[in-house]
Amino acid sequence: MKRILLAAIAALMLPLCASASAPATIRISTDETELVLQTAADGRLYQTYFGDCLKNEAEAASIAPDGSEVYMGSGFEDYFEPALGIVHNDGNRCTVLRYVSHEKKSVEGGTETVIRLRDEVYPVEVTLHYVAFSKENVIKTWSEISHHEKKAVTLFRMASAMLYFFQPKYFLTEFSGDWAEEGKMSTQQLQFGKKILDTKLGSRAAMHVSPFFELGLNAPAQETQGDVLLGTIGWTGNFRFTFEVDNVGSLRVVPAINPFASDYSLEPGQVFTTPEFIFTLSHKGSGLASRNMHDWARRYQVKDGMGSRMTLLNNWENTYFDFNEEILARCMKEAKDLGVDLFLLDDGWFGNKYPRNDDHAGLGDWEAMKSKLPNGVAGLVAKAKETGVKFGIWIEPEMVNPKSELFEKHPDWAIRLPNRQTYYYRNQLVLDMSNPKVQDYVFGILDRLMTENKGLAFFKWDCNSPITNIYSPYLKEKQGNLYINHVRGVYNVFKRVKAKYPDLPIMMCSGGGARCDYEALKYFTEFWASDDTDPVERLYIQWGFSQIFPAKVLCAHVTNWNHTATVKFRTDVASMCKLGFDIGLKEMTPDDLAYCKEAVANYKRLEPVILNGDQYRLVSPYDCNHMAVVYAAKDKVKATLFCYDIHPRFNETVLPVKLQGLDADKMYRVKEINLMPGKKSSLLQDGKVYSGDYLMKVGMDAFTTRDMNSRVIELTAE
Ligand code: DGJ
């Protein structure tokens, strides 16, 4: 981008539109941050400022546009990544948008700014939406693309938004990995050119990279200081973040649906709505950015974000496919003994002609398997009621095994190539959610279970396969619409489920944490972050996901992964998020069991602090052999500190843990909880009273040099 010069040349080359005579300044502000957009003499709209709120209106309007076009079209004078690309009816691939008008309105939590842009040569319109949530300092933005050309146009770029930065250096933190190693954080400096974070997996889309990032401005993102942008896209499919540093060192960030294999055919009059891009800019590091995002998510985005959550016992890691009514009755009894709210039955309960006894058969046939469950799901719900726990069930409704009655009846409902040998991922295929009949069928699975089994209280909705064999029998010659319309079909179903069952808690799962975005979370109360429940690995995984998501939506279960760690260590790690168990109790020692019961009771008592409080990440496992996080209630009367020693070195220096988020003037009683039966706390500060000031400046000797050791400490203001 040749900044100011290019804008000037463009102004000379093109006739001025009506708005050119009266430049418009648009200020999009939260209580902390402001994005200023301004029209230039060429009638186009530019980003002129993004940073701390400006005090003076006239000064805000005085910043000259420098070529950072807010929603850059393509095929004209800019040589870098555009926001919008369209093949018009005449084959021309150039689109240039001019400002038309804008308006502001109050919405829950903030202000929405709506900006209309239009191409002056082709009947193409783009409407940009920005919702600024004042208190949480979060901005959510998306775009609507439409046209009135004679026939369908083809979209080849369709970004949600664009943001520009002009700093000496940029450092990008990505969250990438694989199955059982989700959300691994790594940071790199951005240099000239592009860094792209994207997925082409269709469904189970975030298996290799999560749809969020941190951008450190001038220095790598730090926890309590420095300028950090936290950004995420709400799209449960192929997404793409492009970070491009241009010839003058300016960085553009382009969050978008991945255009890969998605030349989208858009009919005249149809509106293409992009996913939401959600971001927050912090001048005090990523800790504050995360807390702002958590507050926003609980208040405005997540299904029942302000409500409480159920603790549960799941049977997956305990029984896998090998269970019957008697075994499940025993699990329900164990759930009751533990004191959790719910028993969750996982995979393997359905299929008769093709029984689901492993992952080769049965997906699609959602009838209870008579040989395992002669009394059906209703019998299990009744048994749970008799035992005194709630009952939840696993489904994976968007998928089909070729060995199923569904596939025999509707082979054309699966995404599958007609002219090649079929490739199976986990022996299954993805149903074609672009087909409305398939959407009806998928909605009907949950709806029928709910209707026929009164008292069913919870679902786990899984999605284990990426889209393979990419061909939709339904879309025929419009295959370019498959990836996008598939996701929209999934949302149609999610919307119907939420409309009919607004209070039903549902866990989102995708072979671990491959679905973890804020659009899906409008319809889900929580998600499964990873199949990796090794407590040491979980410290890293939960640290990573906590950058974006509040503890309330992160399901964490105590299992037998890494049973060299004590049950206490495993439970303390899971207690930092939404607590559950996925383990048989009969192998536990009486002490372990007694410990777990007490930990569940403590968790329920402290749930308002852990799930609704402010989270402060104190010591990163990425930096040392320890980890510490504290949750402080909004009124600062209670706090819960979690400390872990991972694999400390012999004789290593152990530093005190300095707390954050307390009231400096309050006096707090310190009490170590979650102790094994008969054990006394060895914490020096246990039972004593300290000011918040002391605890935040001097700290507590909460770490040790013991391998895989954990401490949970309750602080109560007196
Ligand atoms: C993958 C999930 O991540 C597991 O928790 C479990 O539900 C299995 N699918 C069941 O097939």
Residues whose N, C-alpha, C, O or C-beta is under 5 A from the ligand:
A	BS01	DGJ	W316 D346 D347 C509 G511 G512 D531
